[in-house]
Amino acid sequence: MVRRHITYRKWRTFLSVGAVALAVAISIIFISIQNGFSDFLFDIVFRFLPHITVSPLEGDDYLHLYRSIVDVCWALPGVVGVSPSLAAAATLSYEDESENVAMVGIDPTEAEKITQITDNMLQGDISSILGGKRIVMGRDLAEKLKVRMGDTVSARFPDRIPVNLVVSGIFSFGYKEVDEGQTYVSQKTARTFLGEGDVVTSIDIKLSDPFLAQAAAAQLKARGYNAKDWQELFPDIVRTLAFEKTQNAITLLLLMIIATFGIASIMNMMVVEKTREIGMLMALGATPASIRRLFLLESGLLGFMGAVVGCILGLAACLWLQGVQIQNAMGEMMELPIALNPADFLLFTLLSVLLSIAAGYYPARRASLLDPVAALKG
């Protein structure tokens, strides 16, 4: 009987199934693109940024005896890299050009485990900073200063010791703030510039799993260190991802609800058209509960059919969109990031069926409350 009802007016069934299918397909496309961009963003963040940073305590400018802190950091579970650095504000000058930058003194080998600088070098080598008073800078900064490889820039700042540095490398991370405002020198050069001894301003830590950072940072805090995990260091990223997920979830849920209202409308029309048939069933002994189950089953089946069609359409669209080229934040062309998750397909199928059953409840209840005699009279 359910099959006969569904095929009774095929165009109506097609519209209801199509509405649900379209809602499911759009939902899958949206969520897959969102997952892809989230994965892409996390990949960028966790490739180039530290998961934990240990900084001086309030009132201190530097971390003294930092090598013992480095040993403590290496003892944490999941640590794959620890990089102490000595950062200072500086004004770089070349001929008539000058720019304020952050000059960061690093050990190239250790820093590589945190930021993967080598992968982003356009010219030269990051290890070249170990060869004396040399500096590696971003492409945007080099363009602003109008310098090339081998040129000598002057680094100055109030209460600092001026140094002349040879440009030995140019990098590009693709982020304006970094490519314009950050430079790398050796720790020895940074100490000379600052006039300081064996101190650092921060210790960056990289973990095998970034989601271990909160627990690891808590261990360091318990030992009296000023440690912050990536969620504390970069709260804007966390808020942005959370907001996008919440916003998209609400939008997609509303879309699904609107689509299933079509099923409610169709079921109401069916109750009106099948009034005599419902009366005959009741006269033959069908209970109100069985009539209600019949219409709820019909609603659920329409939702399931729509979900299956929608999943197929959504999958096909996602596979096609994976080949679409877009420009990323670095100005490079890349394929549209799409992450297909089987759990999403299952979720939207289940949601479609449940919402369809909910949408069909009122028509089903209405049908079950019909008076058999009045129904037979039409």
C-alpha positions as CSV (number, residue, x, y, z in Angstrom):
1,M,0.0,0.0,0.0
2,V,2.9,2.4,0.8
3,R,4.3,1.7,-2.7
4,R,0.9,2.4,-4.3
5,H,0.6,5.7,-2.4
6,I,4.0,6.8,-3.5
7,T,3.5,5.9,-7.1
8,Y,-0.1,7.2,-7.2
9,R,1.0,10.7,-8.3
10,K,4.5,10.3,-9.5
11,W,5.1,14.0,-10.2
12,R,4.3,14.8,-6.5
13,T,6.6,12.1,-5.3
14,F,9.3,13.4,-7.6
15,L,8.9,16.9,-6.2
16,S,9.1,15.8,-2.5
17,V,12.1,13.4,-3.1
18,G,13.7,16.1,-5.3
19,A,13.4,18.7,-2.6
20,V,15.0,16.5,0.1
21,A,17.7,15.3,-2.4
22,L,18.6,18.9,-3.3
23,A,18.8,19.8,0.4
24,V,21.0,16.8,1.2
25,A,23.2,17.4,-1.8
26,I,23.8,21.1,-0.9
27,S,24.5,20.1,2.7
28,I,27.1,17.5,1.7
29,I,28.8,19.9,-0.7
30,F,28.8,22.7,1.9
31,I,30.1,20.5,4.8
32,S,32.7,18.8,2.6
33,I,34.1,22.2,1.4
34,Q,34.1,23.4,5.0
35,N,35.9,20.3,6.2
36,G,38.4,20.7,3.4
37,F,39.1,24.3,4.2
38,S,39.4,23.5,7.9
39,D,41.9,20.7,7.2
40,F,43.8,23.1,4.9
41,L,43.9,25.8,7.5
42,F,45.0,23.5,10.3
43,D,47.7,22.1,8.0
44,I,49.0,25.6,7.3
45,V,48.8,26.6,10.9
46,F,50.4,23.5,12.3
47,R,53.2,23.3,9.7
48,F,54.4,26.9,10.2
49,L,53.4,27.7,13.8
50,P,54.4,26.3,17.2
51,H,51.9,24.2,19.2
52,I,53.3,25.6,22.6
53,T,55.4,28.6,23.4
54,V,57.2,29.2,26.7
55,S,57.8,32.9,27.4
56,P,59.5,34.8,30.2
57,L,57.5,35.3,33.4
58,E,55.8,38.7,34.0
59,G,58.4,41.3,34.8
60,D,61.2,39.4,33.0
61,D,62.5,40.2,29.5
62,Y,64.4,37.0,28.9
63,L,64.5,33.3,29.8
64,H,67.7,32.7,31.7
65,L,69.2,29.2,32.0
66,Y,66.9,28.2,29.2
67,R,68.8,25.0,28.3
68,S,67.3,23.3,31.4
69,I,63.8,24.4,30.2
70,V,64.6,22.9,26.8
71,D,65.4,19.6,28.5
72,V,62.1,19.7,30.4
73,C,60.2,20.4,27.1
74,W,61.8,17.5,25.4
75,A,60.6,15.2,28.2
76,L,57.0,16.0,27.4
77,P,55.0,13.3,25.6
78,G,54.7,13.7,21.8
79,V,57.4,16.4,21.4
80,V,59.1,16.4,17.9
81,G,60.8,19.8,18.1
82,V,62.0,22.4,20.5
83,S,63.4,25.7,19.3
84,P,64.7,28.5,21.6
85,S,64.8,31.9,19.9
86,L,65.9,35.4,20.7
87,A,63.7,38.1,19.2
88,A,64.2,41.8,19.0
89,A,62.7,44.8,17.3
90,A,64.9,46.4,14.7
91,T,65.0,49.0,12.0
92,L,66.6,47.7,8.8
93,S,68.0,50.3,6.4
94,Y,69.4,50.1,2.9
95,E,70.3,53.2,1.0
96,D,67.2,55.5,1.3
97,E,64.8,52.7,2.4
98,S,64.1,51.6,6.0
99,E,61.6,49.3,7.6
100,N,60.8,48.2,11.2
101,V,60.9,44.4,11.6
102,A,61.2,41.6,14.1
103,M,64.7,40.2,14.1
104,V,64.6,36.6,15.4
105,G,67.8,34.8,16.4
106,I,67.4,31.0,15.8
107,D,69.2,27.8,15.5
108,P,68.3,26.8,11.9
109,T,68.3,23.1,12.6
110,E,65.9,23.4,15.6
111,A,63.7,26.1,14.0
112,E,63.2,23.9,10.9
113,K,61.3,21.4,13.1
114,I,58.9,24.2,14.0
115,T,58.3,26.3,10.9
116,Q,59.7,24.3,8.0
117,I,61.6,27.4,6.7
118,T,63.6,25.4,4.2
119,D,60.4,24.5,2.2
120,N,59.7,28.3,1.9
121,M,63.1,29.5,0.9
122,L,63.1,31.2,-2.6
123,Q,66.8,32.1,-2.6
124,G,69.7,31.1,-0.4
125,D,69.7,28.7,2.6
126,I,68.5,29.3,6.1
127,S,71.6,27.7,7.5
128,S,73.6,30.5,5.9
129,I,72.9,32.7,8.9
130,L,75.5,30.6,10.8
131,G,78.2,32.0,8.6
132,G,78.6,35.3,10.4
133,K,76.6,38.5,10.3
134,R,74.0,37.4,7.8
135,I,70.2,37.9,7.6
136,V,67.3,36.0,5.9
137,M,64.2,38.0,5.1
138,G,60.8,37.7,3.4
139,R,60.3,38.5,-0.3
140,D,57.9,41.4,0.5
141,L,60.4,43.0,2.9
142,A,63.2,42.6,0.3
143,E,61.1,44.4,-2.3
144,K,60.3,47.2,0.1
145,L,64.0,47.7,1.0
146,K,64.9,47.1,-2.7
147,V,67.6,44.7,-1.7
148,R,69.0,41.6,-3.4
149,M,71.0,38.6,-2.3
150,G,74.4,39.8,-1.2
151,D,73.4,43.3,-0.3
152,T,74.3,44.7,3.1
153,V,71.6,46.2,5.4
154,S,72.1,48.1,8.6
155,A,70.1,47.0,11.7
156,R,69.6,49.7,14.3
157,F,67.3,50.4,17.3
158,P,67.4,52.6,20.4
159,D,69.6,51.1,23.1
160,R,70.9,48.5,20.7
161,I,74.3,47.9,19.1
162,P,74.1,48.6,15.4
163,V,75.2,45.8,13.1
164,N,75.6,45.4,9.3
165,L,74.1,42.2,7.9
166,V,74.5,40.6,4.5
167,V,71.3,39.3,2.9
168,S,71.9,35.6,2.5
169,G,68.4,34.3,1.9
170,I,64.9,35.3,0.9
171,F,61.8,33.3,1.9
172,S,58.0,33.5,1.3
173,F,55.5,32.0,3.6
174,G,52.7,33.6,1.7
175,Y,51.5,35.6,4.7
176,K,52.0,39.4,4.5
177,E,52.7,39.9,8.2
178,V,55.5,37.3,8.1
179,D,57.0,38.1,4.7
180,E,57.0,41.9,5.5
181,G,57.8,42.0,9.1
182,Q,60.0,39.0,10.2
183,T,63.7,38.3,9.6
184,Y,66.0,35.5,10.8
185,V,69.6,35.8,12.1
186,S,71.8,33.5,14.1
187,Q,71.4,33.6,17.9
188,K,74.9,34.9,18.2
189,T,74.1,37.9,15.9
190,A,70.9,38.6,17.9
191,R,72.9,38.6,21.2
192,T,75.4,41.0,19.7
193,F,72.6,43.3,18.6
194,L,71.0,43.2,22.0
195,G,74.2,43.2,24.0
196,E,73.0,40.2,26.0
197,G,74.5,36.9,27.1
198,D,73.2,33.4,26.7
199,V,69.4,34.2,26.9
200,V,66.3,33.7,24.8
201,T,62.9,35.4,24.6
202,S,60.9,32.3,23.9
203,I,61.0,28.5,23.4
204,D,58.7,27.0,20.7
205,I,57.5,23.4,20.9
206,K,56.1,21.2,18.2
207,L,54.1,18.1,19.0
208,S,53.2,15.0,16.9
209,D,49.6,15.8,17.7
210,P,48.6,19.4,18.1
211,F,45.6,18.4,20.3
212,L,48.1,17.2,23.0
213,A,49.2,20.8,23.4
214,Q,46.7,21.8,26.1
215,A,47.7,19.0,28.4
216,A,51.5,19.5,27.7
217,A,51.2,23.3,28.4
218,A,49.4,22.5,31.6
219,Q,52.3,20.3,32.7
220,L,54.7,23.2,32.0
221,K,52.5,25.7,33.9
222,A,52.5,23.3,36.9
223,R,56.3,23.6,37.0
224,G,56.1,27.4,37.1
225,Y,56.7,28.2,33.4
226,N,54.7,30.7,31.4
227,A,53.5,28.3,28.7
228,K,50.7,28.8,26.2
229,D,49.2,26.3,23.8
230,W,48.2,27.2,20.3
231,Q,44.6,27.8,21.3
232,E,45.7,30.5,23.6
233,L,48.3,31.8,21.2
234,F,46.0,32.0,18.2
235,P,42.4,32.4,19.6
236,D,41.2,34.1,16.4
237,I,41.7,30.8,14.4
238,V,39.8,28.8,17.0
239,R,36.9,31.3,17.1
240,T,36.8,31.6,13.3
241,L,36.5,27.8,12.8
242,A,34.0,27.4,15.6
243,F,31.8,30.3,14.2
244,E,31.9,28.9,10.7
245,K,30.9,25.4,11.8
246,T,28.1,26.7,14.0
247,Q,26.8,29.1,11.3
248,N,26.9,26.4,8.6
249,A,25.2,23.8,10.8
250,I,22.3,26.1,11.5
251,T,22.0,27.1,7.9
252,L,22.0,23.4,6.7
253,L,19.5,22.3,9.4
254,L,17.1,25.1,8.3
255,L,17.5,24.0,4.7
256,M,16.7,20.4,5.6
257,I,13.6,21.4,7.7
258,I,12.3,23.6,4.8
259,A,12.8,20.7,2.4
260,T,10.9,18.2,4.6
261,F,7.9,20.6,4.9
262,G,7.2,19.6,1.3
263,I,6.7,16.1,2.5
264,A,4.2,17.3,5.2
265,S,2.2,19.1,2.5
266,I,2.1,16.1,0.2
267,M,1.1,13.8,3.1
268,N,-1.8,16.2,3.9
269,M,-3.0,16.1,0.3
270,M,-2.7,12.3,0.3
271,V,-4.9,12.1,3.4
272,V,-7.6,14.2,1.7
273,E,-7.4,12.1,-1.5
274,K,-7.3,8.8,0.3
275,T,-10.1,9.5,2.8
276,R,-12.4,6.8,1.4
277,E,-9.5,4.2,1.3
278,I,-8.6,5.0,4.9
279,G,-12.3,4.5,5.8
280,M,-12.4,1.1,4.1
281,L,-9.2,0.0,6.0
282,M,-10.7,1.1,9.3
283,A,-14.0,-0.8,8.4
284,L,-11.9,-3.9,7.7
285,G,-10.4,-3.7,11.2
286,A,-7.3,-1.4,10.8
287,T,-6.6,0.4,14.0
288,P,-5.7,4.1,14.3
289,A,-2.2,3.1,15.3
290,S,-1.7,1.0,12.2
291,I,-3.0,3.8,10.0
292,R,-0.6,6.2,11.7
293,R,2.3,3.9,11.2
294,L,1.4,3.5,7.5
295,F,1.7,7.2,6.9
296,L,4.8,7.7,9.0
297,L,6.4,4.8,7.1
298,E,5.5,6.5,3.9
299,S,7.0,9.8,5.1
300,G,10.2,8.1,6.2
301,L,10.5,6.3,2.9
302,L,10.2,9.5,0.9
303,G,12.9,11.1,3.1
304,F,15.2,8.1,2.7
305,M,14.7,8.1,-1.1
306,G,15.6,11.8,-1.2
307,A,18.6,11.3,1.0
308,V,20.0,8.5,-1.2
309,V,19.6,10.6,-4.3
310,G,21.0,13.6,-2.5
311,C,24.1,11.6,-1.3
312,I,24.8,10.5,-4.9
313,L,24.4,14.0,-6.3
314,G,26.5,15.5,-3.5
315,L,29.3,12.9,-4.0
316,A,29.3,13.5,-7.7
317,A,29.4,17.3,-7.3
318,C,32.3,17.0,-4.7
319,L,34.3,14.8,-7.0
320,W,33.9,17.3,-9.8
321,L,34.7,20.3,-7.6
322,Q,37.9,18.7,-6.5
323,G,39.4,19.6,-9.9
324,V,38.4,23.3,-9.6
325,Q,41.4,25.6,-9.3
326,I,41.3,28.5,-6.8
327,Q,43.9,31.0,-5.6
328,N,45.1,30.5,-2.0
329,A,46.3,33.1,0.5
330,M,49.8,32.7,-0.9
331,G,48.7,33.7,-4.3
332,E,49.3,30.2,-5.7
333,M,46.8,28.1,-7.6
334,M,45.5,25.1,-5.8
335,E,42.6,22.6,-6.1
336,L,39.5,23.4,-4.1
337,P,40.0,21.6,-0.8
338,I,37.2,19.1,-0.2
339,A,37.2,16.5,2.5
340,L,34.6,13.7,2.1
341,N,33.6,12.1,5.4
342,P,31.3,9.0,5.3
343,A,29.9,10.0,8.7
344,D,28.5,13.1,7.0
345,F,26.6,11.0,4.5
346,L,25.2,8.8,7.2
347,L,24.3,11.9,9.4
348,F,22.4,13.6,6.6
349,T,20.6,10.4,5.6
350,L,19.5,9.8,9.2
351,L,18.5,13.5,9.6
352,S,16.4,13.4,6.4
353,V,14.5,10.3,7.6
354,L,13.9,11.7,11.1
355,L,12.8,15.1,9.8
356,S,10.6,13.5,7.2
357,I,8.9,11.3,9.8
358,A,8.5,14.3,12.0
359,A,7.0,16.3,9.1
360,G,4.6,13.4,8.4
361,Y,3.4,13.1,12.0
362,Y,0.5,15.6,11.8
363,P,-0.9,14.1,8.5
364,A,-0.5,10.6,10.0
365,R,-2.3,11.6,13.2
366,R,-5.0,13.3,11.2
367,A,-5.5,10.2,9.1
368,S,-5.7,8.0,12.2
369,L,-8.4,10.2,13.8
370,L,-10.8,10.0,10.8
371,D,-14.2,8.6,11.5
372,P,-14.7,5.4,9.4
373,V,-18.3,6.1,8.6
374,A,-17.7,9.8,7.6
375,A,-14.6,8.7,5.6
376,L,-16.5,6.1,3.6
377,K,-19.1,8.8,2.7
378,G,-16.2,10.9,1.5
